[in-house]
Amino acid sequence: MPKLSRRFGVFPSAHEDARSATLHVDCPQTASPSYRLAFQDQEFLLREELRPVRLQLELLKPELILQEQGIEATVVVYGSARLLDPEAAALRLEKVLEALKKNPDDLLLRQELSRARTAVTYAHFYEEARKLGRLVSEKGRDRGLVVITGGGGGIMAAANQGAHDVGAKSIGMNIVLPFEQHPNPYITPELCFQFHYFAIRKMHLLMRAKALVAFPGGFGTLDELFEALTLIQTRKVRPMPVLLFGKRFWTKVIHFEALVDAGTINPEDVRLFRYVSSAEEAWEIIAASLEVHAAP
């Protein structure tokens, strides 16, 4: 009996069958959509009944590529796509101030001025995220650590940029949205993925995670953070460092102690995460965690 290869020996490969399927005689029968090979029939694959298959494919494709790239350990960086780098934030503020000189009574411009000043205040988080991307990529290189983000702009771009600064690979997991869906230019091209399903994307963000760092963000960041905390709390994933960057922001946005007071979480649940204020501090905590788990 002949030895079977990875593609089962005597059977033609899917590529070969796909090529053969185009070499048919033109007639009404072969022109019918029913005649298409199922895996080549986009209309069939997009049917509502095929949702379970699409979910499986979306889980499988990035998994196979990451395996082929030898990536087994990541540090996840969450944060707003809308936070600007210091230069862009300063330029925005300058433009608003110039516009206000010409129209000092414009209420909309005054509101924009407040937002522009806030953008300048929060711009330092971009620099810290970029610095963290560098630290993880440089100091974690011998541990196989790779930065992974949601793939968009703002904080995500900063972390990918930090890895890019030191010539390291980094991963981006984009999602199809009506806005903000374009991948940032710092992601390693062969590690840039696009998702339709939020649930599968969030699963991939966590599957290889050794640590999670959440910078200030909006609904998406909160969604990702609380899912991770829930999975750790319920022991669906192994404990890992969960670092909240910028204590002043997080304690203003979320009153964790109120959850304890209400009895909806246990007192020890607030120890599932830690606040950090610098990239160096975050990296020290991540590195210490890796050493503990590596110990015999």
C-alpha positions as CSV (number, residue, x, y, z in Angstrom):
1,M,0.0,0.0,0.0
2,P,1.5,3.4,-1.0
3,K,2.5,5.7,1.9
4,L,0.0,8.6,2.3
5,S,1.4,12.1,2.0
6,R,0.0,15.0,4.0
7,R,-2.5,15.5,1.2
8,F,-3.5,11.8,1.3
9,G,-1.3,10.5,-1.5
10,V,-3.4,9.4,-4.4
11,F,-6.1,12.1,-4.0
12,P,-5.6,15.3,-5.9
13,S,-5.1,18.5,-3.8
14,A,-7.7,21.1,-3.5
15,H,-5.6,23.4,-5.7
16,E,-5.5,20.8,-8.4
17,D,-9.3,20.2,-8.2
18,A,-9.9,23.9,-8.2
19,R,-7.9,24.3,-11.5
20,S,-9.6,21.3,-13.0
21,A,-13.0,22.7,-12.2
22,T,-12.4,25.6,-14.6
23,L,-11.7,23.3,-17.6
24,H,-15.3,22.2,-18.2
25,V,-17.3,22.6,-21.4
26,D,-19.5,25.7,-21.5
27,C,-23.1,24.7,-21.3
28,P,-26.2,25.6,-19.3
29,Q,-25.4,22.9,-16.8
30,T,-21.9,24.1,-16.1
31,A,-23.0,27.7,-16.0
32,S,-25.4,27.0,-13.2
33,P,-24.2,28.1,-9.7
34,S,-25.1,24.6,-8.4
35,Y,-22.2,23.2,-10.5
36,R,-19.5,25.2,-8.7
37,L,-17.3,23.5,-6.2
38,A,-18.6,24.3,-2.8
39,F,-15.3,25.9,-1.6
40,Q,-15.2,28.1,-4.7
41,D,-18.8,29.2,-4.4
42,Q,-18.7,32.6,-2.6
43,E,-22.4,33.0,-2.7
44,F,-22.8,29.6,-1.0
45,L,-20.2,30.4,1.6
46,L,-21.9,33.7,2.5
47,R,-25.3,32.0,3.1
48,E,-26.8,32.5,6.6
49,E,-26.7,28.8,7.1
50,L,-23.0,28.8,6.6
51,R,-22.3,31.0,9.6
52,P,-20.8,28.1,11.7
53,V,-18.4,27.3,8.9
54,R,-17.3,31.0,8.6
55,L,-16.7,31.1,12.3
56,Q,-14.5,28.0,12.1
57,L,-12.6,29.4,9.1
58,E,-12.0,32.7,10.9
59,L,-10.7,30.8,13.9
60,L,-8.5,28.5,11.8
61,K,-6.8,30.8,9.3
62,P,-4.9,33.0,11.8
63,E,-4.1,30.0,14.0
64,L,-2.4,28.2,11.1
65,I,-0.4,31.2,10.1
66,L,0.7,32.0,13.6
67,Q,1.8,28.4,14.1
68,E,3.7,28.5,10.8
69,Q,5.4,31.7,12.0
70,G,6.4,30.0,15.3
71,I,4.6,32.5,17.5
72,E,3.7,31.0,20.8
73,A,3.8,33.9,23.3
74,T,2.3,37.4,23.0
75,V,1.8,40.6,25.1
76,V,-1.6,42.1,24.3
77,V,-1.9,45.9,24.1
78,Y,-5.4,47.4,24.2
79,G,-6.3,51.0,23.9
80,S,-8.1,53.7,22.0
81,A,-7.7,54.1,18.3
82,R,-8.4,57.8,18.8
83,L,-5.5,58.8,21.0
84,L,-3.1,61.0,19.1
85,D,0.7,61.1,19.3
86,P,2.1,64.3,20.9
87,E,3.0,66.0,17.6
88,A,-0.5,65.4,16.1
89,A,-2.2,66.5,19.3
90,A,-0.2,69.7,19.5
91,L,-1.0,70.4,15.8
92,R,-4.7,69.9,16.4
93,L,-4.6,72.3,19.4
94,E,-2.7,74.9,17.4
95,K,-5.3,74.8,14.6
96,V,-8.2,75.2,17.0
97,L,-6.6,78.1,18.7
98,E,-6.0,79.8,15.3
99,A,-9.6,79.3,14.3
100,L,-10.8,80.7,17.6
101,K,-8.8,83.9,17.1
102,K,-10.9,84.5,14.0
103,N,-14.2,83.3,15.6
104,P,-13.9,83.8,19.4
105,D,-17.7,83.4,20.0
106,D,-18.0,80.1,18.1
107,L,-19.4,77.6,20.7
108,L,-18.5,74.6,18.6
109,L,-14.9,75.7,18.4
110,R,-14.8,76.2,22.2
111,Q,-16.0,72.6,22.6
112,E,-13.4,71.5,20.2
113,L,-10.8,73.4,22.1
114,S,-11.6,71.4,25.3
115,R,-11.3,68.2,23.3
116,A,-8.0,69.3,21.7
117,R,-6.5,70.1,25.1
118,T,-7.6,66.7,26.4
119,A,-5.9,65.1,23.4
120,V,-2.6,66.9,24.4
121,T,-3.0,65.7,28.0
122,Y,-3.5,62.1,26.9
123,A,-0.8,62.1,24.1
124,H,1.8,60.9,26.5
125,F,0.1,57.5,26.6
126,Y,1.0,57.1,22.9
127,E,4.7,57.5,23.7
128,E,4.4,55.0,26.6
129,A,2.7,52.5,24.4
130,R,5.4,52.9,21.8
131,K,8.1,52.5,24.4
132,L,6.3,49.4,25.8
133,G,6.3,47.9,22.3
134,R,10.0,48.4,22.1
135,L,10.7,46.9,25.5
136,V,8.6,43.8,25.0
137,S,10.1,43.3,21.5
138,E,13.8,43.8,22.6
139,K,13.9,42.4,26.1
140,G,11.3,39.7,25.4
141,R,12.9,38.5,22.2
142,D,14.8,35.6,23.8
143,R,11.5,34.5,25.4
144,G,9.7,34.6,22.0
145,L,7.4,37.4,23.0
146,V,5.6,39.3,20.2
147,V,3.4,42.4,20.6
148,I,-0.2,41.9,19.5
149,T,-2.8,44.7,19.1
150,G,-6.2,45.2,17.6
151,G,-4.4,46.5,14.5
152,G,-5.9,50.0,14.3
153,G,-4.5,53.5,15.0
154,G,-3.8,55.4,18.3
155,I,-2.5,53.2,21.1
156,M,-2.5,50.1,18.9
157,A,-0.4,51.8,16.2
158,A,2.0,53.0,19.0
159,A,2.6,49.5,20.3
160,N,3.1,48.1,16.8
161,Q,5.4,51.1,16.0
162,G,7.5,50.3,19.1
163,A,8.1,46.8,17.8
164,H,8.8,48.2,14.3
165,D,11.4,50.6,15.8
166,V,13.6,47.7,16.8
167,G,13.0,45.5,13.7
168,A,10.8,43.0,15.5
169,K,7.6,41.3,14.3
170,S,4.3,42.4,15.7
171,I,0.7,41.3,15.1
172,G,-2.4,43.3,14.2
173,M,-6.0,41.9,14.5
174,N,-8.2,44.2,12.5
175,I,-12.0,44.1,12.5
176,V,-14.3,45.1,9.6
177,L,-16.1,48.3,10.8
178,P,-17.7,51.3,9.0
179,F,-14.8,53.4,10.4
180,E,-11.3,53.0,12.0
181,Q,-10.9,49.6,10.3
182,H,-7.7,50.3,8.4
183,P,-4.5,48.5,9.6
184,N,-1.7,50.7,10.9
185,P,1.5,50.7,8.8
186,Y,3.7,49.2,11.6
187,I,2.2,45.7,11.7
188,T,4.3,43.0,10.1
189,P,2.4,42.4,6.8
190,E,2.2,38.6,7.0
191,L,0.9,39.0,10.6
192,C,-1.9,41.4,9.8
193,F,-5.3,39.8,10.0
194,Q,-8.9,40.9,9.3
195,F,-11.9,39.6,11.2
196,H,-15.7,39.8,10.8
197,Y,-16.6,38.3,14.2
198,F,-15.6,40.2,17.3
199,A,-15.7,37.1,19.4
200,I,-13.2,35.2,17.3
201,R,-10.9,38.3,17.2
202,K,-11.0,38.6,21.0
203,M,-10.2,34.9,21.3
204,H,-7.2,35.2,19.1
205,L,-6.0,38.2,21.0
206,L,-5.9,36.2,24.2
207,M,-4.9,32.7,22.9
208,R,-1.2,33.2,23.3
209,A,-1.2,36.0,25.8
210,K,1.4,36.1,28.6
211,A,0.3,39.5,29.7
212,L,-2.3,42.2,28.9
213,V,-1.9,45.9,29.1
214,A,-4.9,48.2,28.8
215,F,-4.4,51.9,28.0
216,P,-7.2,54.4,28.2
217,G,-9.9,53.5,25.6
218,G,-13.6,53.5,24.9
219,F,-16.2,50.8,24.5
220,G,-14.0,48.4,22.6
221,T,-11.2,48.6,25.1
222,L,-13.6,48.2,28.0
223,D,-15.2,45.2,26.3
224,E,-11.8,43.5,25.7
225,L,-10.6,44.3,29.3
226,F,-13.7,43.0,31.0
227,E,-13.9,39.8,29.0
228,A,-10.3,39.1,29.9
229,L,-11.0,39.8,33.6
230,T,-14.1,37.6,33.5
231,L,-12.1,34.7,31.9
232,I,-9.4,35.0,34.6
233,Q,-11.9,35.4,37.4
234,T,-13.8,32.3,36.3
235,R,-10.6,30.4,35.6
236,K,-11.4,29.9,31.9
237,V,-7.8,31.1,31.2
238,R,-4.7,30.9,33.3
239,P,-3.9,34.0,35.4
240,M,-1.6,36.6,33.8
241,P,-0.6,40.1,34.6
242,V,-3.4,42.5,33.6
243,L,-2.0,46.0,33.8
244,L,-4.2,49.2,33.6
245,F,-2.1,52.1,32.3
246,G,-3.0,55.4,33.9
247,K,-4.6,55.0,37.3
248,R,-6.3,58.4,37.3
249,F,-8.2,57.5,34.1
250,W,-9.3,54.1,35.2
251,T,-10.4,55.0,38.7
252,K,-12.4,57.9,37.2
253,V,-14.1,55.8,34.6
254,I,-14.7,52.6,36.7
255,H,-15.4,52.5,40.4
256,F,-14.2,49.0,41.1
257,E,-14.5,49.3,44.8
258,A,-18.3,50.0,44.3
259,L,-18.6,46.5,42.8
260,V,-17.0,45.1,46.0
261,D,-19.3,47.2,48.2
262,A,-22.3,46.0,46.3
263,G,-21.2,42.4,46.7
264,T,-21.1,41.8,42.9
265,I,-17.4,40.8,42.9
266,N,-15.2,39.5,45.7
267,P,-12.6,41.7,47.4
268,E,-9.8,39.6,45.9
269,D,-11.1,40.2,42.4
270,V,-9.7,43.7,42.4
271,R,-6.3,42.1,42.7
272,L,-6.7,40.5,39.2
273,F,-5.2,43.7,37.8
274,R,-2.6,46.3,38.7
275,Y,-2.2,50.0,37.8
276,V,1.0,51.1,36.1
277,S,2.3,54.5,35.1
278,S,5.3,53.8,32.8
279,A,6.4,51.3,30.2
280,E,9.4,50.4,32.3
281,E,7.1,49.5,35.3
282,A,4.8,47.4,33.0
283,W,7.8,45.5,31.6
284,E,9.2,44.8,35.0
285,I,5.9,43.2,36.1
286,I,5.6,41.2,32.9
287,A,9.3,40.0,33.1
288,A,8.9,39.0,36.7
289,S,5.7,37.0,35.9
290,L,7.6,35.2,33.1
291,E,10.4,34.3,35.5
292,V,8.0,32.9,38.0
293,H,6.2,30.7,35.5
294,A,9.5,29.5,34.0
295,A,10.9,28.4,37.4
296,P,11.0,24.6,37.9
